[in-house]
Amino acid sequence: MAPPPSTAVSPLVSLIVRILTFACLLISAIILIANTYTQSFQDVDITIKFNDFYSYRYLLSTTVIGLAYTLLQSALTTFLVSTGNRIGGEGMLQFDFYGDKVISYLLATGVAASFGMTLDLKASLSGGSSGVDKFMSKAEAATSLCLLGFLFTAISSIFSAFSLPKRV
């Protein structure tokens, strides 16, 4: 009798999803860090940066944690693709599964906090200068890319769930 078909996803597909996650999170962090707005007010320049807002700092924190985790997982998956052996054996499957869950939830909370604040600021500053609109649009772009990173991490989480050994 033939063994049942494997429901595990190819490590190459898993690696591609992790690379897409890393790219989205990296671009999100770069856009967020570079986002500033300067306004002259009575001969004084006032500069607003992303780190002036708690929710954007939280978004950056979750993005950096997601980047570190995705980089680690990408290296482990690259090793698996190139050698066919998993570092840590089958015990790492649980780390992959729970790690993907935790990171995806962190990214989701960062996205939620940032989107909420951006929408509130846009509503309260409607009709403001185009510089403020550009600042908010860049923050929204960084948040959207982090949202894509969350979606790719959620997909990785589903893939890692398929790889878990079935217990009868």
C-alpha positions in Angstrom: 0.0 0.0 0.0 1.4 3.4 -1.0 1.9 6.1 1.7 -0.7 8.9 1.9 0.2 11.9 -0.2 2.1 14.7 1.6 0.2 17.9 2.2 3.4 19.8 3.0 4.3 22.7 0.8 7.5 22.7 -1.2 10.4 24.4 0.6 11.0 26.4 -2.5 7.5 27.9 -2.4 8.0 28.6 1.3 11.2 30.3 0.6 9.6 32.5 -2.1 6.9 33.6 0.3 9.5 34.4 3.0 11.5 36.5 0.5 8.3 38.4 -0.5 7.6 39.0 3.2 11.2 40.3 3.8 11.0 42.6 0.8 7.6 44.1 1.9 8.8 44.6 5.5 12.1 46.1 4.4 10.5 48.6 2.0 7.9 49.4 4.6 10.6 50.2 7.2 12.6 52.3 4.8 9.6 54.4 3.8 8.6 54.9 7.4 12.0 55.9 8.6 12.5 58.3 5.7 9.1 59.9 6.3 9.4 63.5 7.6 7.5 66.8 7.2 8.9 70.3 7.8 6.7 73.3 8.3 7.8 76.9 8.8 5.9 78.6 11.5 6.8 82.2 12.4 10.4 81.8 11.0 10.9 78.6 12.9 11.1 75.3 11.1 9.1 72.5 12.8 10.0 69.0 11.6 7.6 66.1 12.2 9.1 62.6 12.0 7.5 59.2 12.2 8.9 58.7 15.7 6.9 61.6 17.0 3.9 59.2 17.0 3.6 56.1 19.1 1.7 54.1 16.6 4.4 54.6 13.9 7.1 53.7 16.4 5.1 50.5 17.2 4.7 49.8 13.5 8.5 50.1 13.0 9.1 47.9 16.0 6.9 45.1 14.8 8.4 45.5 11.3 11.9 45.2 12.6 11.0 42.1 14.7 9.3 40.7 11.6 12.4 41.4 9.5 14.7 39.6 12.0 12.4 36.6 12.2 11.9 36.4 8.4 15.6 36.7 7.8 16.2 33.8 10.2 13.5 31.7 8.6 14.7 32.5 5.1 18.2 31.3 6.0 16.8 28.1 7.5 14.6 27.5 4.5 17.5 28.2 2.1 19.5 25.5 3.9 16.5 23.1 3.6 16.1 23.9 -0.1 19.8 23.5 -0.9 20.6 20.4 1.2 17.2 18.7 1.7 17.9 18.5 5.5 16.2 20.7 8.1 18.4 22.3 10.8 17.1 21.0 14.1 15.2 18.1 12.6 11.5 17.8 12.9 11.5 19.7 16.2 11.9 22.9 14.2 8.5 22.4 12.7 6.9 23.6 15.9 9.2 26.6 16.0 8.2 27.5 12.5 4.5 27.1 13.2 4.3 29.1 16.5 6.9 31.6 15.3 4.8 32.4 12.2 1.7 32.8 14.3 3.3 35.2 16.8 5.0 37.3 14.1 1.9 37.5 12.0 -0.2 38.7 15.0 2.5 41.3 15.9 2.5 42.6 12.3 -1.3 42.7 12.3 -1.4 44.8 15.5 1.2 47.2 14.1 -0.8 47.6 10.9 -4.0 48.2 12.9 -2.5 50.8 15.1 -0.9 52.6 12.3 -3.9 52.6 9.9 -6.1 53.8 12.7 -3.9 56.7 13.6 -3.3 57.6 10.0 -7.1 57.7 9.3 -7.7 59.8 12.4 -5.0 62.3 11.6 -6.2 62.5 8.0 -9.7 63.2 9.2 -8.6 65.9 11.7 -6.2 67.5 9.3 -8.4 67.5 6.2 -7.9 70.5 4.1 -4.4 70.9 5.5 -1.2 71.6 3.5 -0.1 69.2 0.8 3.0 68.5 2.9 0.9 66.9 5.6 -1.0 64.9 3.0 2.3 63.6 1.6 3.4 62.7 5.1 0.2 60.8 5.8 0.3 59.1 2.3 3.8 57.9 2.9 2.8 56.5 6.3 -0.2 54.8 4.7 2.1 53.3 2.0 4.5 52.0 4.7 1.5 50.5 6.6 0.1 49.0 3.4 3.4 47.3 2.7 3.5 46.0 6.3 0.0 44.7 5.7 1.2 42.7 2.7 4.1 41.4 4.9 1.5 40.3 7.4 -0.5 38.5 4.6 2.7 36.7 3.4 3.5 35.7 7.0 0.0 34.4 7.5 0.5 32.3 4.3 3.8 31.0 5.8 1.9 30.1 8.9 -0.6 28.0 6.9 2.3 26.4 5.1 4.0 25.5 8.4 0.8 24.1 9.7 0.7 21.7 6.7 4.2 20.6 7.6 3.4 19.6 11.2 3.3 15.8 11.7 -0.2 14.4 11.9 -1.1 12.8 15.2 -3.6 10.1 15.3 
